[in-house]
Amino acid sequence: MGDKKIKCIDCHKDFIFSTGEQEFFEEKGYSEPIRCKDCRSKRKSEKRTSGFGRY
């Protein structure tokens, strides 16, 4: 398999998708990431805060 270099669609920085991460994603049935860890965390945080008060 081997590590993969992927360009984040948000910040456009390259990040490494390690062999271990690839195996984990494949095992769980997840698709390959399109965002780096920092951008994924930021996006997840934004989703959490925007969901309150909509009831």
Summary of the structure (lengths in Angstrom):
residues: 55
radius of gyration: 13.8
end to end distance: 46.2
largest distance: 46.3
contacts: 108
relative contact order: 0.19
helix: 44%
strand: 15%
